[in-house]
Every structure is written in C-alpha cells, then in structure tokens.
Amino acid sequence: MRLSANILQSAEQRTDPLGSREILLRSLAIPTIEHLSVTRDQFDTIDLSNNHLTRLENFPRLERLSCLYLGGNGINYVDGKNLKKNCPGVTTVILSGNGVKGWNVIGELGSGCPKLDFVSLVGNPVTRRQHYRLY
C-alpha cells in the first residue's frame, strides 16, 4: 500500500506520556517513504515499523522529528545527506530486524543524524560482525 495523503491524515495520532506527538503508520505494507510533508512537521515521532521499507530516504523537511521507529522492515540503505538536510533533530532510530549488513549503512546513519544518541540494530546481519558495537 502506498503512503498517500489520505493514509497520513487518517492514521492514528497520539501524545505520549512525555508530551511528544507521534503518528503510527505500523503494518501498512508501505514500500517507500513518500508524502510525509502532509504531516506539516507536527510530529516528534514517526512509527513506520513492520512495513516493506528497504531504503531510508526521501524525507521532506521535518525539523521537529526526533525519533524514528523502523523495526521489522528490510532497510539496507540510508541516505545520510537527505536525513542531515531534512531531519536534523533526529536523536533516536530503531532499526531492529532490518537488513543492515555493512558499515557503510551505519556510517551514513551517523553522518545523516549528527544529534543521534540512540540506535538499535538488534536482529540485523551487521550485529554478527566482531566488534560491531565499537564502530
């Protein structure tokens, strides 16, 4: 299912206990990130868990965004330039259960999110590499 403006407008939205606004786009079989500009930068957290994403790219300007939940996809590519330009405030990225295999993907994520404090890579092929946590 494509991520359309209608889906974004009808998606569950809530305020978490800390007062952060979040939009839930879980388990919708979304293949690509698109049309997120419809959210008008109103959310601190976007939950795109359990979809069919393979690439972390194509983000519009979302200065308020600080947390991305992306677990259970097949992500194996990160566009660091796009993230750095359009999502400069991202501090948390959950990539559990994806297809991250190489150091280049982690490097792109790190360069694309200069304020990154927490990243989860549990269940990715890169975690089987010796000393991956030191990278």
Salt bridges, closest charged atoms under 4 A:
GLU12 OE2 - ARG14 NH1 3.92
GLU22 OE1 - ARG14 NH2 3.62
GLU34 OE1 - ARG2 NH2 2.76
ASP44 OD1 - ARG64 NE 3.07
ASP47 OD2 - ARG26 NE 2.64
GLU57 OE2 - ARG55 NE 2.93
GLU63 OE2 - ARG61 NE 3.03
